[in-house]
Amino acid sequence: MQRSRRLGFRLLLLIGGSLFAVLMGEVTFRTLHREPSQGQAWFAVDGPKVPPFELIYFMSSWPWMAQRQSLLQPRGWLPPGFQYRLGYENAKWDYFDKDGAVTYRINSLGFRDLEFSVTKQPDEWRVLTLGDSFTMGWGVQLEGSWPQQLEQLLRKGRTGPCEVINGGFATLSFTVGNADRWVALEGLRFKPDVVIIGFCLNDCGQIPMLSYPKVPNEAVLGSELLGELVHATKLRAAFSEQRDMSLIVKADPGIWNETQAGLQRLHTLLETNGIPMLVAILPMLSELGPKYPYAELHKMLRSFCATEHIHCLDLLPQFDGLDERSLWVHETDQHPNEKGTRVIASGIAAWLAEAKLAGR
């Protein structure tokens, strides 16, 4: 009888210890596991936070937005002199400031760029880049944007001056398919020797930057820890499936058709003026590797450019073997960080040199 009591007591201790361990695991998980913030903080250049509605009001009331006619001095359409900072929670890259932010300054000509002269210098090699947030340098300091890094690379190989104009978001259009009007009115007046389109895949359609499968994460039997374990199992199964983002475009090709027409117009305009044009395909930094779900979109764009005799550089091979998370601005923002933009700039610089379009 006494032996039975001892065994029963040990069993109770074992069960109690196991339950305690599970309970402590649950408490620890809930304490340490925090979903990253989905928001971004906006700051004035001198420090204080700025409510997002103030920026929205300012941007929507730009007086120059209605002035689409060409002026005496060519310009980009970002607000001249505008400055702000964009910050992230727990930002980890060393180029962020003490608030986890990067600074955006628009120069006097309406570009996110250093000040530069409208008039080309003698023997200057001038490159005009066009694109969206990937080209503007969203989430990196100005010197980390790929146009600025490209400028530094081209200057190393030249005896004369070199200027790479960052036209990201400066054409009054969020898609490269509508950039030709700005180039005709303003861009040609900067007398570029080469025009580079930083082509983001969302110019093909409603393409997400993050392709990861969405699997609901719910508690199991009231336990968030068990829910996370089940969620991880479901995620592994979902990631094993092959996804194809081109199906989004094929189901609704309107944006892609408009983009193709716009690139045709821009190519004709530049070709008439004797200016080479390069379409540089910027990969989405999501599921890089053999299951990369945007591959068919790259193929579609390469095929279009080949048909139209447009120079095309697919930068996807430049990212082979790289860890995508090491290339993100932040865990909530999959724009390329300085490491990613350096890969882009290096790939474009090598192509320009091979095509003998890097100046001398």
N, C-alpha and C positions, 0 to 999 in steps of 0.2 A: 504493500500500500504506500509506504513511504517513498519507494522508488518511483511509483507511478506519479506521485505528487511532484517529485523532483523533475521528472520528464515533462509533466504538464506545465510546470513553472518555466522550464527552459523553452518550451514551445511558445508560451505566451511572451517571453522575452524576445524570442526570435521574430515572432509576428509583430510585436510592438516596435522592435528595432527597425524592421522593414518598413512599417507604416510611417515611423518617424523619419526614416531616410527619404521616403517618397514625399512626405510633407515638406521636409527641408529642401528637397530638390525643386518642388513646386514653388516654394517661397523664393528661393534663390533665382529661379528662372524668371518669375514675375518681377523681381527686383532689378535684375540685370538686363533682361530682354526689353528693349525699348525700340519701337519702330522709328526709323529716322524721320525727322521733320520733313514734310512735303513743301513747306513754304520757303521763301527766300526773303531776306531782309534788304530793304533799300535804305541807303544812307546819303546824306549830303556829303560833299567832299570834306567839309570842315568837321564832320563827326556825327551829328545827331541823326537818328532814324527819321525817315520820311514816310508818311502814310502812303500806301500805293495809290490811293484815289487822287492824291495831289499830282503824282506823275502822270496818271491817266488823263487827268484834266488838262495838264500842261501839253502833253503830246497831242491830244485831240484838238487843241486850240492853236496849234502852230500857225501863225499868220502866213508863213511862207508856203504852207501846204497847198494853198490855192493858186500860188504863182507858178504855174507850170510853163510859162513862156521863158525862153532863153534870155538871160541878162547879159550885160556887157562883159562880165567876168564869169567864166564857167564855174560850176560848183556841183557839189553833191547836195542831196536833199535832207541830210541830217541837220538838226538845229545848231547853227554855228555857236561855239562857245559853251554849249550845254555840258554840264559835268554832274556825275553822280557816282555812287558806289553800290555794288551789288554783293551781298554777303550770304554765306552759307553756314548752317549750324555744324560745328565740329569739322570745319574745313581743315584738311591735313597737308596740302602741298605748300612748300616753302614760299611760293610767290604770293600767297594771300597775306593781307595786312593783319593787324592785331584784332580786327573785327571779323576776320575770316572773309574779307571782301576784296574785290578787284575794282579798280577805278576806270571809268569811261570818260574820256574827254574828247569832245568833237572840235576839230580845228576850225579856223576862220572860213574855210572853204566848204564845210559841211561833210567832212569825212572823219571817221575815227582813225586818225593818222597824225603824225607830226606835221608841223607847218611845212609847206613846200611851195615853191614858186609855180605859178600858172605857166610861165614861159619856160620852155625847156632850155637847159644850158647847152652850150656847144659840146658836141660829142656825148651828150647824155643818152643813156639807154633807159627808156621809160616803159614800164609795164603797168597796165590797168587791170586790176582784178575786180570781178563782179561776183556777187553771191549773197548769201543770207547770213544767219548767225554764225555758221561754221567759218565763214570768211571774215566777218567782222571781228571774231575772237571772243565769243560769248564765254564768260567764265575764266578768261585769262587776262593778264595785264597786256597793254598794247604791244610791248616788245615780245610777248609770247604768241601773238597772232601769226598765222602762217604767212600772210603777205609781208609782215615786218621781218620775220625770220628769212623769208626768201630774198628780201632786199639785202640783208647782211651777207647771205651766201653769194649772191650775184656780184656784190661789190668786191668780194675777195678775188674774183677771177677777172676783174676789169682794171684797165688803166684809167678810164674816164669815169665820170659820175654815173650813178644809177639811182632811179627812183621807182619804187613799186607803190602804186596808189591803192590803198585799201578801200574798195568800193562796196564793201559789205553793207547792205541795207541803205546805201546812199543813192539808189536809183529811183526811189519812190515806189518801189515794187518789192513784194515779198517773194516773188518767183523770178528766176532768170528768164522765163518765157516772155516777160513783159519789159525786159531791160532795154530793148532795142530803141525805144523812143527816147529814153534818157541819153543813150549813147549818141544818137543822131543829133540831139539838141546840145548836149553838154560834153559827153565823153570824148568825141572826136576833137574837140577844141583843146584838149590836153595833149594832143599829138602823140598818142601811145605808139610804140613800136610793136607791141604784142598785147593782145587782150586775152586774159585767162578767166574762164568761167569755173568758179568753185561750185560744182554741181552737187547739191544735197539731194538724196533720193526722195525726199518729200516733195520735190518738184515734179515727181511722176504721179503723185496722188496723195491720198490720206495715209501716208506711211508712218508708222510709229518709230521713234528712235530706239525704243526698247522692245525687243521681240520676245522676251521671256513669257512663257505661258502663264496665264492667270489661274491660280488654284486657290479657292477659298481656304482661309486658315481659321478653323473654329475649334473651340474647346471640346474635348471628348470626356464625357462623364464628369463635366465640371472642371477638368484639368487642362490648363493651357499647355503644360509640358507634354502631356499625351497628345494633345491636338497638334503641337509642333512636330512631334515624331511622325504622326500620320500624314501631316502636311508635307514633310520632307520625302516620305515614301511616294506620295502622289506626284510631287514635283519631279522626282527622278523618272517616273513613268512618262510624264508629260514631255520632259526634255528629250526622251528617246525618240519622240515622234518628229518627223521632218515637216517643217513649215515652209511655205512659199509666199512671200509678201507680194509677189507679182500678181497673185490672184485678186488682190484688192484693186489693182489698176485695171486688170482685164475685166473685172465686174463693173467698173465705172471709169472708163478711159478719158473722161472729159478733160481733166487737168493735164494728163499726159499728151493729149492731142494739142492742147493750147501751148504746152511747153515746146513740143516739136515745131509747131508753126513759128513760135517766137525765136527759137534757135535758127531756123531757116532764114527768117528776116534779118537777124543779127549777122549771120554769116555772110549773107548777100551784101549787107551794108559795109561790113569790114573788108570783104574781098574787093568791093568796088573802090575802096580807098587804099587798097594795097597793104592791109594790116592783117597779119596772121592771127588766127583765133584757136585757142586750145580749150577743150572741155576736159576738166580734171574731175573725175568721179571720186567723191569723198565717201568712203564706206560708213555705214552705221556701225558703231562700236558695240555690237550686241551679237553674242554667239559666234564670235570669230572662230573659224575652223571649218572642218568638212561639212558641218550642218548649217553653215551660214545661210539664213533664210532669205537674204536679199540678193543672192547670186543671180537669179533670173533677171532682176531689174538692171543689174550691171550689164548683163548680156544684151538686153533690149536697147540700152543706151549706146553700147558699143556698136551694135548693128545699125542703129539709126545714123550715128556719126559716119560710119563707113559708107553707107549709102549716099550721104550728103557730102562726102569728101571733106569732113571736118576733122581736124586733128583731135585725137582723144587719148587721154591717159587714164587708165584704170589703176587707182592707187591701192586697191585691195591687196595685191601681192606684197606690198610694202609692209603690211600689218601681219603677215604670216608669222605664227609662233608667238605673238604678243598676248599678254594677259589683258583682256579688255578693261577690267576694273582698274588696272594701273594707268589706263588712258583717259579715264573719266574725270571731268572737273570735280564731281562730287558723287556720292552714292545715290543722290536724287537727281543728278544732272549728267546725262551721257554725252554732252558736248566734249570734244577732244580737249584735254588739258595741254600744258606746254610740251609734254612728251609726245602726245598725239599730233599736235600742230607741227612739231619738229619733223616727224615722219613725213607729213604732207609736204612741207617746204623742201625737204631733201629730195623727195621723189620728183617734184616739179623742177627743181634746179637741175637735176641730172637729165631730165627729159629735154629741157631747154638747151643745155650744153650739147647734147647729142644731136638735136635738131638745128644746131647753130643759130639759136634764137636767144642766146644769153648775152649778146653784145660782145664787145672786144675791149 
